């Protein structure tokens, strides 16, 4: 397990590193700021991050959004001297929350929960309510449910997500997002478009037998490719 410690206090980093070493973890890196953490994520991958909430300039809660955006599978354990951030932390997707000063046993128990969670999510779940898409708008983030998305548009190596809140970016290819959203009634109608069929208002046949889709709660119109239109007709018998 590769671990990153993010804390602006050197003594706190050293204490946690000693605990992790005692627990026989040896792939441990540490950084003291949000910028260093982001750079670390861009150059490497981690299984687990111990993230201090109360850091200068950028709070740990804000940084967690950025880290989850860069790697949605990373497990985050927040550490803080205050308990009032716990609800927000778990909202972001934290798997653990340690209140300083914590003990070696608490660290061990929290990591064990991370491992247990990883095992339970290794098999795809049937519960659709659990999926959330963390997308980015400038310096802000949106946590979207599949039903809040009208369509997805490919944009180089990432995608643009259209929801009632406008456009936001998601750092994966459209094929990767398609694999996640197909179970939620999303259909690929073009190499660049993935649409939510539950939000379709009207379907119009246009030139070259392509299809134009309009949406119930969005004024945008999306056109299929010829192959996409053929596949859609075959799938839905129209």
DRENZA-426545 format. One line per 3 residues: number of its first residue (from 1); their letters; for each residue z, y, x of N, C-alpha, C. Coordinates in steps of 0.02 Angstrom, whole numbers, plus 50000, padded with zeros to 5 digits. Layout:
NUM	A	Z:Y:X:Z:Y:X:Z:Y:X ~ ... $
% end
This chain:
1	XXX	50000:49940:50042:50000:50000:50000:50000:50062:50044 ~ 49951:50106:50034:49945:50167:50073:49979:50224:50035 ~ 50026:50258:50069:50068:50307:50035:50061:50376:50067 $
4	XXX	50058:50427:50025:50058:50496:50048:50119:50532:50021 ~ 50156:50565:50066:50214:50606:50046:50193:50679:50048 ~ 50203:50714:49992:50186:50785:49988:50250:50825:49972 $
7	XXX	50274:50861:50022:50337:50899:50014:50338:50953:50067 ~ 50356:51014:50046:50357:51070:50094:50419:51069:50138 ~ 50469:51027:50123:50530:51023:50162:50526:50965:50212 $
10	XXX	50528:50982:50276:50521:50932:50328:50576:50879:50325 ~ 50639:50900:50313:50694:50852:50310:50686:50803:50252 ~ 50661:50829:50195:50650:50786:50137:50596:50734:50151 $
13	XXX	50543:50756:50185:50489:50710:50203:50515:50655:50250 ~ 50554:50676:50300:50580:50629:50349:50627:50578:50316 ~ 50669:50601:50269:50716:50556:50235:50679:50505:50194 $
16	XXX	50629:50527:50156:50591:50480:50115:50552:50432:50158 ~ 50524:50456:50213:50486:50411:50257:50531:50357:50286 ~ 50593:50375:50303:50641:50324:50328:50654:50271:50275 $
19	XXX	50662:50294:50213:50674:50246:50158:50615:50199:50150 ~ 50555:50226:50152:50495:50184:50143:50487:50136:50201 ~ 50503:50158:50261:50501:50114:50319:50552:50058:50312 $
22	XXX	50611:50075:50287:50662:50024:50275:50638:49972:50225 ~ 50598:49994:50177:50571:49949:50126:50508:49913:50151 ~ 50493:49922:50216:50439:49887:50251:50369:49911:50231 $
25	XXX	50363:49975:50214:50297:50005:50205:50280:50042:50270 ~ 50221:50029:50297:50204:50059:50361:50144:50106:50359 ~ 50105:50103:50305:50048:50150:50299:50071:50212:50262 $
28	XXX	50103:50256:50298:50133:50316:50268:50107:50378:50303 ~ 50082:50425:50265:50061:50490:50291:50100:50545:50255 ~ 50106:50602:50286:50143:50657:50255:50108:50723:50266 $
31	XXX	50112:50766:50215:50084:50834:50218:50135:50881:50188 ~ 50128:50946:50203:50178:50995:50182:50153:51045:50131 ~ 50088:51040:50111:50062:51090:50065:50008:51059:50020 $
34	XXX	49991:51095:49968:49939:51073:49921:49871:51068:49956 ~ 49855:51117:49997:49791:51116:50033:49785:51055:50077 ~ 49839:51039:50113:49838:50981:50157:49830:50916:50116 $
37	XXX	49862:50914:50058:49857:50854:50015:49785:50845:49989 ~ 49754:50899:49968:49685:50896:49943:49638:50875:49998 ~ 49646:50903:50057:49604:50883:50114:49614:50809:50131 $
40	XXX	49676:50786:50128:49690:50716:50142:49653:50671:50092 ~ 49652:50691:50028:49619:50651:49976:49544:50652:49985 ~ 49517:50706:50010:49444:50710:50020:49421:50667:50078 $
43	XXX	49467:50652:50124:49450:50614:50184:49474:50542:50182 ~ 49517:50525:50135:49546:50458:50133:49566:50441:50062 ~ 49588:50381:50050:49612:50360:49984:49683:50333:49990 $
46	XXX	49721:50341:49937:49792:50321:49936:49807:50283:49873 ~ 49855:50237:49879:49877:50199:49820:49932:50236:49783 ~ 49973:50273:49821:50033:50303:49793:50048:50370:49827 $
49	XXX	50068:50419:49786:50087:50485:49812:50157:50502:49787 ~ 50201:50520:49834:50266:50549:49816:50256:50625:49820 ~ 50262:50657:49763:50243:50728:49757:50301:50771:49734 $
52	XXX	50320:50819:49777:50374:50865:49759:50348:50917:49709 ~ 50385:50929:49657:50363:50976:49606:50371:51048:49628 ~ 50428:51063:49660:50444:51133:49676:50420:51152:49745 $
55	XXX	50354:51165:49749:50325:51187:49812:50299:51258:49805 ~ 50295:51297:49860:50270:51365:49856:50195:51368:49841 ~ 50173:51423:49813:50102:51438:49799:50074:51394:49742 $
58	XXX	50069:51329:49753:50043:51284:49701:50098:51233:49686 ~ 50117:51228:49623:50170:51181:49605:50144:51109:49608 ~ 50189:51062:49614:50170:50992:49615:50135:50971:49551 $
61	XXX	50154:51001:49495:50122:50984:49431:50048:51005:49432 ~ 50035:51064:49457:49965:51086:49462:49926:51043:49512 ~ 49958:51028:49567:49925:50987:49618:49910:50917:49591 $
64	XXX	49953:50891:49549:49942:50824:49521:49877:50820:49482 ~ 49861:50873:49444:49798:50875:49408:49739:50869:49457 ~ 49744:50907:49512:49690:50907:49562:49683:50838:49594 $
67	XXX	49739:50807:49611:49736:50741:49643:49710:50688:49595 ~ 49730:50692:49532:49705:50645:49482:49630:50656:49469 ~ 49608:50718:49477:49537:50733:49469:49497:50702:49526 $
70	XXX	49526:50704:49587:49492:50676:49645:49495:50600:49645 ~ 49549:50572:49619:49556:50499:49616:49599:50481:49556 ~ 49568:50463:49501:49604:50452:49439:49649:50389:49442 $
73	XXX	49637:50346:49491:49675:50284:49495:49738:50290:49537 ~ 49748:50346:49571:49806:50352:49614:49870:50355:49573 ~ 49922:50322:49596:49988:50324:49563:50029:50381:49592 $
76	XXX	50061:50420:49548:50099:50478:49570:50172:50470:49548 ~ 50216:50479:49597:50288:50482:49583:50312:50552:49600 ~ 50336:50588:49550:50362:50655:49562:50433:50652:49588 $
79	XXX	50449:50699:49631:50518:50705:49655:50538:50779:49650 ~ 50598:50792:49625:50620:50860:49615:50696:50862:49608 ~ 50723:50921:49616:50796:50930:49607:50812:50945:49534 $
82	XXX	50760:50950:49491:50771:50969:49421:50740:50917:49375 ~ 50771:50908:49317:50748:50858:49269:50702:50886:49215 ~ 50699:50952:49210:50664:50981:49152:50589:50971:49153 $
85	XXX	50561:50950:49210:50488:50941:49215:50466:50870:49197 ~ 50512:50827:49180:50496:50756:49172:50442:50744:49119 ~ 50448:50776:49060:50400:50765:49006:50330:50785:49027 $
88	XXX	50324:50843:49059:50259:50867:49082:50231:50819:49135 ~ 50274:50795:49179:50252:50750:49232:50220:50687:49203 ~ 50252:50656:49153:50225:50595:49124:50163:50610:49081 $
91	XXX	50158:50671:49056:50098:50693:49020:50038:50690:49066 ~ 50047:50711:49128:49994:50713:49178:49973:50642:49197 ~ 50019:50596:49192:50003:50527:49209:50046:50499:49265 $
94	XXX	50104:50530:49277:50150:50505:49328:50176:50437:49309 ~ 50188:50395:49360:50216:50329:49346:50290:50326:49364 ~ 50316:50381:49392:50387:50382:49411:50411:50453:49421 $
97	XXX	50478:50461:49418:50507:50528:49423:50576:50520:49456 ~ 50582:50547:49516:50645:50542:49554:50679:50609:49558 ~ 50743:50611:49541:50782:50673:49545:50822:50671:49610 $
100	XXX	50812:50723:49651:50848:50727:49715:50922:50743:49703 ~ 50967:50716:49744:50955:50666:49796:50952:50596:49765 ~ 50902:50558:49783:50895:50490:49756:50912:50439:49809 $
103	XXX	50923:50378:49788:50945:50325:49833:50887:50279:49853 ~ 50899:50239:49902:50849:50189:49924:50833:50142:49866 ~ 50884:50122:49829:50873:50076:49773:50829:50107:49719 $
106	XXX	50838:50172:49707:50796:50206:49657:50723:50208:49680 ~ 50712:50221:49744:50644:50221:49770:50613:50152:49763 ~ 50651:50100:49780:50627:50032:49775:50609:50014:49702 $
109	XXX	50652:50031:49656:50640:50016:49585:50578:50052:49559 ~ 50570:50115:49580:50513:50154:49556:50447:50126:49583 ~ 50446:50106:49646:50386:50075:49674:50371:50009:49639 $
112	XXX	50422:49971:49624:50412:49908:49588:50380:49920:49520 ~ 50400:49975:49487:50368:49992:49423:50295:50009:49432 ~ 50279:50043:49487:50209:50059:49503:50169:49995:49510 $
115	XXX	50196:49947:49547:50161:49883:49557:50152:49846:49491 ~ 50204:49847:49450:50200:49813:49385:50148:49845:49340 ~ 50145:49912:49342:50095:49948:49303:50025:49932:49326 $
118	XXX	50016:49929:49392:49950:49913:49420:49926:49845:49398 ~ 49972:49797:49396:49953:49729:49374:49934:49728:49300 ~ 49972:49765:49260:49960:49764:49188:49896:49800:49169 $
121	XXX	49873:49847:49210:49811:49883:49195:49751:49854:49231 ~ 49761:49800:49269:49705:49768:49303:49658:49736:49253 ~ 49685:49714:49195:49645:49686:49142:49632:49741:49090 $
124	XXX	49567:49752:49070:49552:49804:49022:49593:49797:48958 ~ 49619:49852:48932:49660:49850:48872:49619:49862:48809 ~ 49643:49837:48754:49609:49846:48690:49630:49911:48657 $
127	XXX	49686:49939:48678:49714:49998:48645:49674:50060:48665 ~ 49630:50082:48622:49586:50138:48638:49623:50205:48644 ~ 49681:50210:48613:49717:50273:48615:49741:50292:48685 $
130	XXX	49740:50245:48731:49768:50258:48797:49720:50295:48842 ~ 49655:50294:48829:49607:50326:48873:49609:50402:48867 ~ 49616:50434:48924:49610:50507:48928:49564:50525:48985 $
133	XXX	49523:50575:48976:49477:50598:49028:49502:50665:49054 ~ 49519:50668:49118:49544:50729:49149:49485:50766:49180 ~ 49463:50819:49147:49406:50858:49171:49429:50927:49193 $
136	XXX	49383:50963:49226:49402:51026:49259:49359:51084:49235 ~ 49392:51141:49223:49357:51203:49205:49383:51257:49251 ~ 49344:51275:49302:49369:51323:49351:49430:51297:49386 $
139	XXX	49485:51333:49381:49548:51311:49411:49594:51276:49360 ~ 49569:51265:49300:49609:51234:49247:49583:51164:49232 ~ 49623:51126:49194:49606:51057:49178:49612:51044:49104 $
142	XXX	49571:50997:49080:49575:50974:49011:49589:50899:49011 ~ 49634:50878:48967:49649:50807:48959:49620:50787:48891 ~ 49560:50757:48893:49522:50745:48832:49526:50673:48808 $
145	XXX	49533:50665:48743:49526:50599:48712:49451:50587:48700 ~ 49428:50525:48699:49357:50511:48688:49330:50544:48624 ~ 49370:50543:48571:49345:50571:48508:49337:50647:48510 $
148	XXX	49363:50680:48561:49355:50752:48568:49291:50771:48604 ~ 49255:50722:48629:49194:50734:48668:49133:50725:48623 ~ 49088:50775:48625:49025:50770:48587:48973:50732:48627 $
151	XXX	48963:50753:48690:48915:50718:48732:48931:50732:48806 ~ 48900:50692:48848:48909:50698:48920:48840:50708:48952 ~ 48835:50755:48998:48772:50769:49032:48779:50758:49107 $
154	XXX	48733:50721:49136:48734:50709:49208:48720:50773:49246 ~ 48755:50783:49300:48745:50843:49342:48757:50823:49415 ~ 48703:50800:49446:48706:50774:49515:48754:50716:49519 $
157	XXX	48805:50721:49562:48851:50664:49572:48911:50666:49524 ~ 48913:50714:49478:48966:50718:49429:48936:50729:49360 ~ 48977:50742:49310:48951:50753:49243:48982:50815:49212 $
160	XXX	48946:50843:49163:48973:50896:49120:48992:50865:49054 ~ 49052:50879:49031:49076:50853:48967:49077:50909:48916 ~ 49045:50898:48859:49044:50948:48805:49095:50929:48752 $
163	XXX	49143:50973:48742:49194:50964:48689:49200:51029:48651 ~ 49244:51032:48603:49255:51093:48565:49282:51149:48610 ~ 49308:51130:48668:49334:51179:48716:49282:51203:48765 $
166	XXX	49219:51184:48753:49165:51205:48797:49146:51151:48847 ~ 49117:51172:48903:49096:51125:48954:49150:51118:49008 ~ 49159:51057:49031:49205:51045:49086:49173:50992:49131 $
169	XXX	49198:50987:49192:49168:50942:49241:49213:50882:49255 ~ 49180:50825:49268:49217:50764:49283:49184:50732:49344 ~ 49224:50716:49394:49198:50696:49459:49179:50622:49463 $
172	XXX	49136:50600:49418:49108:50533:49421:49036:50535:49397 ~ 48997:50484:49415:48929:50479:49392:48929:50460:49318 ~ 48874:50476:49284:48870:50463:49213:48874:50388:49198 $
175	XXX	48848:50347:49242:48851:50274:49231:48924:50249:49233 ~ 48965:50280:49276:49036:50261:49280:49072:50280:49216 ~ 49058:50340:49190:49090:50362:49129:49064:50323:49069 $
178	XXX	49001:50304:49071:48973:50263:49017:49011:50197:49009 ~ 49029:50167:49066:49066:50104:49064:49134:50112:49030 ~ 49164:50171:49036:49229:50184:49005:49222:50200:48931 $
181	XXX	49168:50234:48913:49163:50262:48845:49123:50219:48796 ~ 49089:50168:48819:49049:50127:48773:49091:50096:48718 ~ 49153:50079:48735:49198:50049:48684:49220:50100:48632 $
184	XXX	49205:50164:48643:49226:50218:48598:49166:50247:48560 ~ 49113:50206:48553:49053:50225:48515:49012:50279:48550 ~ 49007:50275:48615:48962:50318:48653:48900:50278:48673 $
187	XXX	48842:50311:48668:48778:50277:48680:48737:50319:48729 ~ 48705:50287:48776:48660:50320:48824:48592:50328:48791 ~ 48570:50390:48780:48505:50400:48747:48454:50432:48796 $
190	XXX	48475:50441:48857:48433:50473:48908:48468:50460:48975 ~ 48430:50460:49029:48463:50449:49094:48514:50503:49109 ~ 48508:50560:49074:48554:50616:49085:48604:50628:49029 $
193	XXX	48599:50589:48974:48643:50603:48917:48677:50540:48889 ~ 48740:50550:48872:48781:50500:48839:48811:50535:48778 ~ 48801:50508:48718:48823:50543:48658:48874:50503:48618 $
196	XXX	48917:50539:48582:48967:50510:48538:48936:50502:48469 ~ 48921:50440:48450:48885:50431:48386:48929:50448:48326 ~ 48994:50450:48334:49038:50469:48279:49033:50544:48263 $
199	XXX	49004:50582:48309:48997:50655:48299:48927:50675:48279 ~ 48882:50626:48270:48813:50642:48252:48809:50668:48180 ~ 48775:50724:48171:48764:50753:48105:48696:50733:48078 $
202	XXX	48645:50737:48122:48576:50725:48099:48535:50699:48157 ~ 48487:50654:48141:48441:50627:48191:48370:50642:48168 ~ 48331:50674:48211:48263:50694:48193:48213:50664:48242 $
205	XXX	48159:50636:48216:48106:50610:48259:48061:50668:48280 ~ 48049:50672:48345:48007:50727:48372:47948:50696:48410 ~ 47914:50737:48450:47854:50713:48484:47867:50652:48528 $
208	XXX	47815:50611:48534:47816:50550:48574:47870:50500:48550 ~ 47887:50505:48486:47936:50460:48454:48006:50467:48483 ~ 48018:50522:48517:48086:50535:48542:48130:50557:48484 $
211	XXX	48196:50559:48497:48244:50579:48445:48282:50641:48466 ~ 48295:50684:48416:48337:50743:48428:48401:50735:48387 ~ 48458:50743:48421:48523:50734:48390:48558:50801:48382 $
214	XXX	48587:50812:48323:48631:50870:48312:48700:50842:48295 ~ 48751:50885:48303:48820:50862:48298:48858:50898:48243 ~ 48907:50865:48215:48945:50892:48158:48986:50953:48177 $
217	XXX	49015:50953:48236:49060:51008:48254:49038:51045:48317 ~ 48972:51043:48328:48944:51075:48388:48873:51097:48372 ~ 48853:51155:48393:48787:51182:48376:48732:51158:48423 $
220	XXX	48749:51120:48476:48700:51097:48525:48655:51043:48495 ~ 48593:51040:48519:48547:50986:48503:48529:50949:48568 ~ 48527:50883:48565:48512:50842:48624:48452:50798:48608 $
223	XXX	48404:50795:48655:48345:50753:48645:48348:50691:48689 ~ 48327:50635:48660:48326:50573:48697:48262:50568:48739 ~ 48261:50519:48782:48199:50500:48816:48162:50451:48770 $
226	XXX	48099:50434:48787:48063:50384:48746:48098:50317:48748 ~ 48119:50296:48808:48153:50232:48814:48221:50234:48780 ~ 48254:50291:48785:48319:50298:48752:48313:50295:48677 $
229	XXX	48260:50325:48649:48248:50323:48577:48234:50251:48554 ~ 48194:50216:48594:48177:50147:48576:48240:50103:48576 ~ 48281:50111:48627:48344:50071:48631:48390:50089:48574 $
232	XXX	48394:50153:48556:48437:50175:48501:48415:50145:48435 ~ 48348:50146:48423:48321:50118:48361:48335:50044:48357 ~ 48327:50009:48412:48338:49937:48413:48413:49921:48401 $
235	XXX	48456:49961:48431:48528:49948:48425:48553:49960:48354 ~ 48526:50014:48322:48552:50034:48257:48504:50019:48200 ~ 48449:49982:48216:48401:49959:48165:48374:50017:48123 $
238	X	48349:50069:48156:48320:50125:48119:48246:50134:48139 $
% end
